[in-house]
Amino acid sequence: MPKKSSAQRDAESRAEARRRARLLAQGRAPEDEAEEEDATTAARGPSPSLFQRIFPPAAPLPGKGDPLAGFTYTGRMRPLVANLWLIGRNPIAGIAMGMLWAVAYVITVQYAGGLAGTVASFVSFGSLIAAGWIGWQRPWLYGLVAAIIGYLAYAGFVLYLLLTDPDVAAAGPTDTLVAYLLTNGVLQAAIGALAGFYGGYLRRRIADPATRRATAARRRR
């Protein structure tokens, strides 16, 4: 760091003297200002992370109780068993949205670049968001399940074409197709979990009374 010149040091000394004189004229000691600054900093708390800025905290859904109410298993595999238990509690979120995703994804691939493919791509992604919206108990889980179930149905459809359609079988090596299905399946599962989380978060934000009050205040302006 470059050293300050004597003129800079004199200017800072005069500014500090004026600050102290102003505080004394107000009947306050210089230490009081430092304490107020510390209190203000402590009241603000730590700055939110990037994730918290993108997704501000949302209150739980009103009128919805404990999603694990009635779940009594207490063994070592409780997290896994709880997830399996939740999947069975809301089949529409996981299974029905997964089948809708599969149909839309098949249309997306077959009609890529066309209007039908474009609309189907929105439907496929929207079904994963809907899985999290409907599956309020654990949104990311239902988005993940919908993506996995849907992709398994899609992979079964592709393998069926591979066995029955000579043109598909001649399109490329089987091992390359299998590697593509596995890689794309992992990607779609990750997208499903993220989309499901967003669907549940969006539902909580819309239902949050604070969000409604803020929206109403903006409309009155």
C-alpha positions as CSV (number, residue, x, y, z in Angstrom):
1,M,0.0,0.0,0.0
2,P,1.5,3.4,-0.9
3,K,2.3,5.7,2.0
4,K,0.0,8.7,2.5
5,S,1.5,12.2,2.0
6,S,1.6,14.7,4.8
7,A,-1.2,16.6,3.0
8,Q,-3.5,13.6,3.0
9,R,-2.7,12.9,6.7
10,D,-3.5,16.5,7.6
11,A,-6.8,16.3,5.7
12,E,-7.8,13.1,7.5
13,S,-6.9,14.6,10.8
14,R,-9.0,17.7,10.2
15,A,-12.0,15.5,9.0
16,E,-11.7,13.4,12.2
17,A,-11.6,16.5,14.3
18,R,-14.7,17.9,12.6
19,R,-16.5,14.6,13.2
20,R,-15.6,14.6,16.9
21,A,-16.7,18.2,17.3
22,R,-20.0,17.4,15.6
23,L,-20.6,14.5,17.9
24,L,-19.7,16.5,21.0
25,A,-22.1,19.3,19.9
26,Q,-24.8,16.6,19.8
27,G,-23.9,15.5,23.3
28,R,-22.5,12.2,22.1
29,A,-19.2,10.6,22.6
30,P,-17.2,9.3,19.6
31,E,-17.5,5.8,21.1
32,D,-21.3,6.0,20.9
33,E,-21.1,6.2,17.1
34,A,-18.9,3.1,16.9
35,E,-21.3,1.2,19.2
36,E,-24.2,2.2,17.0
37,E,-22.4,1.0,13.9
38,D,-21.6,-2.3,15.6
39,A,-25.3,-2.7,16.6
40,T,-26.5,-1.9,13.1
41,T,-24.1,-4.5,11.6
42,A,-25.2,-7.1,14.1
43,A,-28.9,-6.4,13.5
44,R,-28.4,-6.9,9.7
45,G,-26.9,-10.3,10.3
46,P,-24.9,-12.2,7.7
47,S,-25.5,-11.3,4.1
48,P,-27.7,-13.9,2.2
49,S,-26.0,-16.4,-0.1
50,L,-26.6,-16.5,-3.8
51,F,-29.0,-19.4,-3.5
52,Q,-31.0,-17.4,-0.8
53,R,-31.1,-14.4,-3.1
54,I,-32.5,-16.5,-6.0
55,F,-34.9,-18.4,-3.7
56,P,-35.8,-16.2,-0.7
57,P,-37.2,-18.3,2.2
58,A,-40.9,-19.2,1.9
59,A,-43.2,-20.2,4.7
60,P,-44.8,-23.7,4.8
61,L,-48.1,-24.2,3.0
62,P,-51.0,-23.1,5.2
63,G,-53.3,-25.9,6.2
64,K,-50.8,-28.6,5.5
65,G,-49.6,-30.7,8.4
66,D,-46.6,-32.8,8.9
67,P,-45.9,-34.7,5.7
68,L,-44.6,-37.6,7.7
69,A,-47.6,-37.8,10.0
70,G,-48.5,-41.5,10.4
71,F,-45.0,-42.7,9.5
72,T,-43.8,-44.8,12.4
73,Y,-40.6,-46.5,11.2
74,T,-37.6,-45.6,13.4
75,G,-34.9,-47.9,12.0
76,R,-31.5,-46.9,10.6
77,M,-32.9,-46.7,7.0
78,R,-35.5,-44.1,8.1
79,P,-34.6,-41.5,5.4
80,L,-34.9,-44.0,2.5
81,V,-38.0,-45.7,3.9
82,A,-39.6,-42.3,4.5
83,N,-39.0,-41.4,0.9
84,L,-40.5,-44.6,-0.4
85,W,-43.5,-44.1,2.0
86,L,-44.0,-40.6,0.6
87,I,-44.0,-41.8,-3.0
88,G,-46.9,-44.1,-2.2
89,R,-48.8,-41.4,-0.5
90,N,-49.0,-39.2,-3.6
91,P,-49.0,-41.3,-6.8
92,I,-50.4,-38.5,-9.0
93,A,-47.3,-36.4,-8.3
94,G,-44.7,-39.1,-9.1
95,I,-46.3,-41.7,-11.3
96,A,-48.9,-39.7,-13.3
97,M,-46.6,-36.7,-13.9
98,G,-43.9,-39.2,-14.9
99,M,-46.1,-40.8,-17.6
100,L,-47.1,-37.4,-18.9
101,W,-43.4,-36.5,-19.1
102,A,-42.7,-39.7,-21.0
103,V,-45.4,-39.0,-23.6
104,A,-44.3,-35.4,-24.0
105,Y,-40.6,-36.3,-24.3
106,V,-41.3,-38.8,-27.0
107,I,-43.1,-36.2,-29.0
108,T,-40.3,-33.7,-28.3
109,V,-37.6,-36.1,-29.7
110,Q,-39.7,-37.3,-32.7
111,Y,-40.8,-33.8,-33.8
112,A,-37.6,-31.9,-32.8
113,G,-37.6,-28.5,-34.5
114,G,-41.3,-28.4,-35.2
115,L,-44.2,-26.7,-33.4
116,A,-45.4,-30.0,-31.9
117,G,-41.9,-30.7,-30.5
118,T,-41.6,-27.2,-29.1
119,V,-45.0,-27.4,-27.3
120,A,-44.2,-30.9,-26.0
121,S,-40.9,-29.8,-24.6
122,F,-42.7,-27.2,-22.5
123,V,-45.2,-29.8,-21.4
124,S,-42.4,-32.2,-20.4
125,F,-40.7,-29.7,-18.2
126,G,-44.0,-28.4,-16.9
127,S,-44.9,-31.9,-15.8
128,L,-41.8,-32.0,-13.6
129,I,-42.7,-28.6,-12.0
130,A,-46.2,-29.8,-11.5
131,A,-44.9,-32.9,-9.7
132,G,-43.3,-30.7,-7.1
133,W,-46.3,-28.4,-7.0
134,I,-48.7,-31.4,-6.3
135,G,-46.2,-33.3,-4.2
136,W,-46.0,-30.6,-1.4
137,Q,-44.8,-33.3,1.1
138,R,-41.3,-33.3,-0.5
139,P,-41.3,-31.5,-3.9
140,W,-37.8,-32.4,-5.1
141,L,-38.5,-36.1,-4.4
142,Y,-41.6,-36.1,-6.5
143,G,-39.9,-34.3,-9.3
144,L,-37.1,-36.8,-9.2
145,V,-39.5,-39.8,-9.2
146,A,-41.5,-38.3,-12.1
147,A,-38.3,-37.9,-14.1
148,I,-37.1,-41.4,-13.3
149,I,-40.4,-43.1,-14.1
150,G,-40.9,-41.1,-17.2
151,Y,-37.4,-41.8,-18.5
152,L,-37.7,-45.5,-17.8
153,A,-40.8,-45.5,-19.9
154,Y,-39.0,-43.5,-22.6
155,A,-36.0,-45.9,-22.6
156,G,-38.4,-48.9,-22.8
157,F,-39.9,-47.2,-25.9
158,V,-36.5,-46.7,-27.5
159,L,-35.4,-50.3,-26.8
160,Y,-38.7,-51.5,-28.3
161,L,-38.0,-49.6,-31.5
162,L,-34.4,-50.9,-31.5
163,L,-35.7,-54.5,-31.5
164,T,-38.6,-54.1,-33.9
165,D,-37.6,-51.3,-36.3
166,P,-34.7,-52.1,-38.7
167,D,-34.1,-48.4,-39.4
168,V,-33.5,-47.6,-35.7
169,A,-31.3,-50.7,-35.3
170,A,-29.1,-49.6,-38.2
171,A,-28.8,-46.0,-37.0
172,G,-25.8,-46.7,-34.8
173,P,-24.0,-49.1,-32.5
174,T,-26.2,-50.5,-29.7
175,D,-23.6,-49.8,-27.0
176,T,-23.5,-46.1,-28.1
177,L,-27.2,-45.9,-27.7
178,V,-27.2,-47.5,-24.3
179,A,-24.5,-45.2,-23.1
180,Y,-26.5,-42.2,-24.4
181,L,-29.6,-43.5,-22.6
182,L,-27.7,-43.8,-19.3
183,T,-26.0,-40.4,-19.5
184,N,-29.2,-38.6,-20.5
185,G,-31.1,-40.5,-17.8
186,V,-28.9,-39.1,-15.1
187,L,-29.2,-35.6,-16.6
188,Q,-33.0,-35.9,-16.7
189,A,-33.2,-37.1,-13.1
190,A,-31.2,-34.1,-11.9
191,I,-33.5,-31.8,-13.9
192,G,-36.5,-33.5,-12.4
193,A,-35.3,-33.0,-8.9
194,L,-34.5,-29.3,-9.6
195,A,-37.8,-28.7,-11.4
196,G,-39.8,-30.4,-8.6
197,F,-38.1,-28.3,-6.0
198,Y,-39.0,-25.2,-8.0
199,G,-42.6,-26.3,-8.3
200,G,-42.9,-26.8,-4.5
201,Y,-41.1,-23.5,-3.8
202,L,-43.3,-21.6,-6.3
203,R,-46.4,-23.0,-4.6
204,R,-45.2,-21.9,-1.1
205,R,-44.2,-18.4,-2.4
206,I,-47.6,-17.8,-4.0
207,A,-49.4,-19.1,-0.8
208,D,-47.2,-17.0,1.5
209,P,-49.3,-14.2,3.1
210,A,-46.2,-11.9,3.0
211,T,-45.9,-12.4,-0.7
212,R,-49.6,-11.7,-1.2
213,R,-49.3,-8.5,0.8
214,A,-46.3,-7.3,-1.2
215,T,-48.1,-8.1,-4.5
216,A,-51.2,-6.2,-3.3
217,A,-49.1,-3.2,-2.3
218,R,-47.4,-3.1,-5.7
219,R,-50.8,-3.1,-7.4
220,R,-52.0,-0.2,-5.4
221,R,-49.1,2.0,-6.4
